[in-house]
Amino acid sequence: MSTEIRPTSTGPDATRIHNIGYRNYDGARLGRAYARRSLFAQSLRGAYGLGRSAKSKVLPMILFAVMCLPAAIIVAVAVATDLKKLPLEYTNYAIFTQAIIGLYLASQAPQSVSRDLRFKTVPLYFSRPIERMDYVLAKYGAMASALFVLTGVPLVILYVGSLLAKMDFVEQTKGFGQGLVSITMLSLLFGGIGLVMAALTPRRGFGVAAVIATLTISYGAVSILQAIASSVGEDAAVKWIGLFSPITLIDGLQTAFLGATSSFPAGAGPSAGVGVIYLLVVLGLVFGSYAVLMSRYRKVGL
């Protein structure tokens, strides 16, 4: 308990000692694991504006609703018309809605890390008990989890709707499982890339622009080159060109190993042999993003 000595004006011998109420903390020390979990939960909630101002909730919730809208329409049509098969495969839903995923990542990845860099609060996190690895893991895990929720809920809507429409249970369950595997890889890949781009600058606007540019320019360039290669009959080149864009990496990966229908020109998706290269590139980008973030926060955490 702390005290403070304050002189009064009633006389030279009237000095009083006031108790100002500070006490030593004698509660439980929860340690790094608790701090890491708390940062993860806070970052995940923040990715959807929870615990923040009403204005911060508008964009992520609108994008979430827009992401789910096509799935709800597909289910309504399937139930009303008694379809025997969904018109859009589970594995292709994220490819179909990639623009929404890109906008969500561009808006929320800078929110997750740029403010800490701008207001120089990162060293406060690293004072104790949390360490650099804990911070990076919590932020990366939260961003990947937020993307998994964004892309996973529409698949749940499709799956429930397919069962309500009395489609084949085994076929739909298999497709749903393949879709979950696909969006897991997408969430890890996109989450890492988005955080790396956002962590390069403390300015949120620059982070948003960097994420959008990385996703759109790479996809646009790859799509154009694939179309040109396909038009001249170079289908083998189409598969290799797909290695240079995040969304085509996921497309090729799920085509090779999950039986998905490729969106490459003329359906020229990679075989299992080439798919191994796709898998290695995806894993390299995921672990590379983590390494870059660790390096980045080694500098700003001082």
N, C-alpha and C positions, 0 to 999 in steps of 0.2 A: 504494500500500500504506500503511495507516494504522498508527500506533504509539501507544503509551500509556506514560506515565511513572508508575511506581509506586514509592513509597519503601518500603524494607524496615526491619525492626527490628534489623538486625545492626550498625548504626552510621550516623553522619551522612553518610559518604561512600559508602554502599552502595546508592544509588539505581540502579535498573535500568530499561532501556527494553525493553518487551515488545511483540512483534509480535502483534496481535490478528486478523490475517488479512484485513482488508478490502482489496479491490483495485478499481480503476476498471474499468468495463465497456468492453471493446473489441471486442464482437461486432457482428453485423449489426443495423442499425436497421430494423425491419420496417415501421414507419409505421402510418398510419391504416387503410389497407385491411386489413392483417393484424389489427389490433385489432377492426375492424368484423366481419370474418369470424369471429373467435374468439368475440365476443360473440353473434353470430347462432347459431353452432354450440352454444355453451353454453346459450343460451336455448331452442333447439329440443330439445336433449337433456333439459333440465330440464322441459319441457312433458310429457314421458313418464316423469319420475322418474329418468332415467338420470344416473348420477354423483351421485345423492342417496341418502338413506337408504332402506331397504327399505319403510318405511311410506309414503314419498312416491311409491313406484311403484304402490301398491295401487289407488288410485282411477282414475288415468288408464289403467292396463292393463285394469282391469275394464270401464271404459267403452268402450275400444277393442274388447275381446272382444264385448261386448254389441252394439256397432255392427256387427260383422262377422257375428254369429250369424244374423240374418234372411237375409243374402245366402247363407250356407252352407246354410240350410234350403231356400231357393228353388232353389239349384243341385241339391241332393240330390233334391228332388221332380221337377225338370225332367229330370234324367238317368234317374231311376227310372221315370217315366211317359212318357218320350219326347215331351215337349212340343215344339211347333214355335215357340213364342214365350214369352218370359219373362212371368210374371204381373205383374211390377212393372217399369215403365220405368226406365232408368238415371237420367233427369232427375227422377224422382219419389222416388228412394230417400232423398235428403237431407230432402225434405219429410216423408216417412213417419217418419224417425228424428230429427226436429228436437228432441225433448225430450232425447235423448242428447247431441246437439251442444250444446244450451244448458247442460246440466249440466257437460259437459267444459269449455266456455268459462268458465263461472262458477268452476270450481275452479282452472283453470290461468292465466287472465289475471291475477288478483291475485298468484298466485305469481310471475309474471314481473316485475311492476313494484312491487308493494306493499312487498316486503321492502327493496328499495333505498331507497324513500321512508321507511319506518319507521326503518331503522337509519342513515339519512342518509349513504349511501355514494355517492349520485349525484355529488356534487362530486369524489369520487376518480376516477370515470370521466372527468370532464371536465378533469382536471388536465393530462394530455397522454398520448398524442397524439390520443385520441378526442375528438370534438366532439359537440355536442348533436344535430346532424342524424344523425351516425353511430349514436348511441345509439338514437334514435327509429326509424331505418330498420332497425337490427338487431332490435330488439324487435318491431316491427310485422311484419317479414319472417318472424321465427321463429314468431310466433303464427299468422300466415296459413298458413305452411308446415305447422305442426302440425295445423291444421284440415284442410288439404288431404290430409294423410296419413290423418287420421281418416275423412274422407269418401271418399277415393279408393281405399283398399284394398278396401272392400266392392264398389266398381264393378269392380275388377280381378277379384275372385272371381266376380262375376256374368258378366263377359265370358269368362273362362276356362271357367266352367261351361257357358255357352251354346255354346261351341265344342265342348266335350266331348259335349254333347247333340246335336251336328250340326245346329244351327240355321243359318239363312242367314248366311254370313260377312259379306257386304256390309251387310246390315241391322243386324247386331249391332255391327259396327265403327263404323257411322255413329251408332248410339245411344250407344255407349261414348264416342265423341268429343264428342257433344253433352253427355253427362253430365259429362265433364271440364271443358268450358267453364262449365257451370252451377256446379260446385263451386268453380271458381277464383274466380268472382264472389262466391259465398257466403263463401269463406274470407277474401277481402279485406274484405268488408263486415262480417262478424261479428268478425273479428280486430280491426278498427279500433274498432268499438263497444265490444267487451269491454275493450280496453286503455284507452280513454277513461274508461269507468266505473271501472275498477280504479285508474287513476292519480289519481282525484279524492281518494282517501283513503289514508293509510298503513296503515289497519287492514284486514287481509285479510278479516275477516268482513263488514265494511261493503261491501267490493268485491264479494264473492260475492253479497250481497243486492242490490246495485245492478245487477249483470249479469242476475241472474234476474228481477228486477222489470222491467227494461227489455224483455227478450225476451218474458216471459210476459204482462205486462199489455198491452203493445202488440198482441200477437197475439190475446189474448182479446178485447180491445175491438174490434179490426178484424173478427174472425170474427163476433161478435155483430151488429155493424152491417151486415156483408155479408148475414148471414142475414135480418135485418129488411128490408133493401132488396130482397133477392130475393123475399121473401114477398109484398111489395106490388107486384112487377113492375118494380121499378126496376133492371134489369140494368146499365144504363149507370153508375149510382152505385156498383155493386159493384166495377167496375174502378177507379174513382178512390179508393174507400176503401182499396183494397189498397196504396196508396202509403204508408200510415202504419204499417207493420210490417215489420221486416227480412225475415222469412221469406216474407211475401206479396209483397214486392218481388221476391225471387228467383223466386218462383212465377210472377208476372206477366211477368217478364223472359224466362224460358225458354219460357213459353207463346207470347209474341209473336214470338220470334226463333229458337227451337230446336225448334219443333213439338211441345212437350211437352203433355201433357194437364193442364189446369188443375184444381186442387183447389178453386177458387172455387165458391160455390153455383151449381148448374145449369150448371157448366162455363163460366161467363161470364168467361173470361180476356180480357185486353186484346188488341186488334188491334195490327198493326205500328205504326200511327200513335200510339196511346196507349203502346205499348211504348217509343217513343223517350223519352217522359216518364219512364217507369220507369228507363230506362238513365241518363238525366241525373240522376235522384234518387240512384241507386246510386253513380254516379261522384262526385256532390256529397258524399255521406256518406263515401265512402272518402277523398277529398282533404280534406274537412272534419275527419275524425278525425285525419288526419296533422297538419293545421294546429293543432288543439286540443292534441295531444300536444307539438308544438313549443313552443307558448305555455306549456304547463304546465311543461315542463322548462327553459324560460328562467328561470322563477322559482326552482324547486327546485335548479337547478344552480349557483346563486351560492354 
